[in-house]
Structure formats: structure tokens, C-alpha cells
């Protein structure tokens, strides 16, 4: 919401972050599922920001209050890094970690399995298509 193009949504988010900071900090960040408003007409209405227990987003924790207040007064956007929330590389890493957990026992053994698998993949030549794969092995005489 802090990076929204809609000024009203952005102001609501900045006010909420500043109000969370002014409250007594929570001892633990509880992982609980926030109820979703199925009657929402805009994405900013999907959760109720008036609930208790809402924590500050991790991306805004290192931004000083002064920067947030200036953005609120000027109506400007706060500069946040563009981070992909889900990408193909994340899926590959999860698959590799899960495979290692099924194959070996222990943290060190799992780490070594992942490293060995990664190094092995880097050593193999990459191919643009299936045809170039078969051509490579034909050239080797296999």
C-alpha cells in the first residue's frame, strides 16, 4: 500500500505505519492468518487495518519516521526496493532443498548435497534445445 499510485491508499498506509510505531512494540510477531474481507471492492480493503496485532511491514522497518512523515505531507512515494515475492529461482531452490532433505539426514549433509548438486549442474554444458543436446552427445560418440 505504501507504493500505491493512489494517494489516498498511500496516505492510509503511511498513517498506519506511523501509528504502529507510536504504540508499544509487540514482544513477538505472531504468525496468524488475517481474516480477508470477501466483500472488498478494492484491494486495499482486503484486510482491516483497524484490527489489533497488525505489525509494521518488514520493508518499512529501516525507514526513519521523518522520511515517512515527509512522504505523508508531500504526497510523495517512499522509495522501497522492488523485490519479487515469488520467482522461478525460488521454486528451484525449494525443490532442491526438499530433495536434499529426503535424500540425506542432517544439516551439514543436506548443505553438502545441495552444493554438490549445484556444482554438478554448473559443470554440465547447457543446451538451448533438445536437438542441440543430442547433437552434443553424437559428437562425443556416445
C-alpha positions as CSV (number, residue, x, y, z in Angstrom):
1,X,0.0,0.0,0.0
2,X,2.9,2.3,0.7
3,X,4.0,2.2,-3.0
4,X,0.4,2.5,-4.4
5,X,-0.2,5.1,-7.1
6,X,-3.5,6.1,-5.3
7,X,-2.6,8.9,-3.0
8,X,-5.5,8.1,-0.6
9,X,-4.3,4.5,-0.2
10,X,-0.7,5.6,0.3
11,X,-1.7,8.1,3.0
12,X,-3.7,5.4,4.8
13,X,-0.8,3.1,4.8
14,X,1.7,5.7,6.0
15,X,-0.6,6.8,8.8
16,X,-1.0,3.1,9.9
17,X,2.8,2.5,9.8
18,X,3.4,5.7,11.9
19,X,0.7,4.7,14.4
20,X,2.1,1.2,14.8
21,X,5.5,2.7,15.5
22,X,4.0,5.0,18.2
23,X,2.4,2.0,20.0
24,X,4.2,-0.2,22.4
25,X,6.2,-2.7,20.3
26,X,4.9,-6.3,20.3
27,X,7.1,-8.8,22.1
28,X,6.7,-11.4,19.3
29,X,5.5,-11.1,15.7
30,X,2.8,-13.8,15.8
31,X,2.1,-15.7,12.6
32,X,-1.6,-15.7,12.4
33,X,-3.9,-15.6,9.4
34,X,-5.6,-12.3,9.0
35,X,-9.3,-12.6,8.0
36,X,-10.0,-11.4,4.5
37,X,-12.9,-9.2,3.6
38,X,-14.7,-11.0,0.8
39,X,-16.9,-8.0,0.2
40,X,-14.0,-5.8,-0.7
41,X,-14.4,-3.6,-3.8
42,X,-10.7,-2.5,-3.8
43,X,-7.5,-4.4,-3.0
44,X,-6.7,-2.0,-0.2
45,X,-9.9,-3.1,1.6
46,X,-9.0,-6.8,1.7
47,X,-7.8,-6.6,5.3
48,X,-8.9,-4.3,8.1
49,X,-6.1,-2.1,9.3
50,X,-8.1,-1.2,12.4
51,X,-7.5,-4.7,13.9
52,X,-5.1,-5.0,16.8
53,X,-2.0,-7.0,16.3
54,X,-1.2,-5.6,12.9
55,X,2.6,-5.4,12.6
56,X,4.7,-3.0,10.6
57,X,5.8,-4.4,7.2
58,X,9.4,-5.6,7.3
59,X,10.3,-3.4,4.3
60,X,9.5,-0.2,6.1
61,X,11.2,-1.0,9.4
62,X,14.5,0.6,8.4
63,X,12.9,3.8,7.1
64,X,13.2,6.7,9.5
65,X,10.0,8.3,10.8
66,X,11.0,11.6,9.3
67,X,11.0,10.1,5.8
68,X,7.6,8.6,6.3
69,X,6.2,11.9,7.7
70,X,7.6,13.9,4.7
71,X,6.1,11.4,2.3
72,X,2.7,11.8,4.1
73,X,2.9,15.6,4.0
74,X,4.2,15.9,0.4
75,X,2.1,13.1,-1.0
76,X,5.2,11.6,-2.5
77,X,6.1,7.9,-2.7
78,X,8.5,6.2,-0.3
79,X,11.4,4.5,-2.2
80,X,11.3,0.8,-1.4
81,X,13.2,-1.9,-3.2
82,X,11.4,-3.9,-5.9
83,X,11.6,-7.5,-4.6
84,X,10.0,-10.4,-6.4
85,X,7.7,-12.3,-4.0
86,X,7.8,-15.5,-6.0
87,X,10.0,-16.4,-8.8
88,X,11.2,-19.5,-10.7
89,X,14.5,-19.4,-9.0
90,X,12.8,-19.6,-5.6
91,X,10.8,-22.6,-6.8
92,X,14.1,-24.3,-7.9
93,X,15.7,-23.6,-4.5
94,X,12.7,-25.0,-2.6
95,X,12.7,-28.1,-4.8
96,X,16.4,-28.7,-4.3
97,X,16.2,-28.2,-0.6
98,X,13.2,-30.6,-0.3
99,X,15.0,-33.2,-2.4
100,X,18.1,-32.9,-0.2
101,X,16.0,-33.3,2.9
102,X,14.5,-36.5,1.5
103,X,17.9,-37.9,0.5
104,X,20.3,-37.2,3.4
105,X,20.0,-36.6,7.1
106,X,21.4,-33.7,9.0
107,X,22.0,-30.0,8.3
108,X,25.6,-30.3,7.2
109,X,24.9,-33.4,4.9
110,X,21.9,-31.5,3.4
111,X,24.1,-28.4,2.7
112,X,26.8,-30.6,1.1
113,X,24.2,-32.4,-1.0
114,X,22.9,-29.0,-2.3
115,X,26.4,-27.7,-3.0
116,X,27.4,-30.9,-4.8
117,X,24.2,-30.8,-6.9
118,X,24.7,-27.2,-7.8
119,X,28.4,-27.7,-8.8
120,X,27.5,-30.7,-10.9
121,X,24.8,-28.7,-12.7
122,X,27.3,-25.9,-13.4
123,X,29.9,-28.3,-14.8
124,X,27.4,-29.8,-17.3
125,X,27.0,-27.9,-20.6
126,X,23.7,-26.1,-21.1
127,X,21.7,-26.6,-24.2
128,X,19.3,-24.3,-26.0
129,X,17.1,-27.1,-27.3
130,X,16.7,-30.9,-27.2
131,X,18.3,-31.1,-30.7
132,X,21.5,-29.4,-29.6
133,X,21.6,-31.9,-26.6
134,X,21.5,-34.9,-28.9
135,X,24.0,-33.3,-31.3
136,X,26.5,-32.8,-28.5
137,X,26.4,-36.5,-27.5
138,X,26.6,-37.5,-31.2
139,X,29.8,-35.5,-31.4
140,X,31.2,-37.3,-28.4
141,X,30.4,-40.7,-30.0
142,X,28.1,-41.8,-27.2
